[in-house]
Amino acid sequence: MADRIQAPPLVRKRLAKCVFEARRDRVRNPEGTFDCAGRWYPSEREDQGGDGSSVRPPSRGWPYSFNTRCRTLAHCKVLVQAALNGKDVPRDVQIVVRGGLDDSEVA
């Protein structure tokens, strides 16, 4: 996504909610990889704004701490805003943003 899109706050909230619900229900998964110890780390596109740094780093005992953070509504809001600003975001967010906006909702 290259162009900046102006969307009203209610539209942004609705888009973030769609991404959040898909991730919460495991219909879609955050982009990332596992290391050899089974710890999950987000991709660069997933870690928009570096908000993953506010979470404890994964360990063998807690390997999914970043994955859990990437499934929160707050993180989904950051990703939707990044997509609307024309930044490169994960595919599941791109699909929701492209499909969720029509000409009547965009300023």
Order of alpha helices (4+ residues) and beta strands (2+ residues): alpha-beta-beta-alpha-alpha-alpha
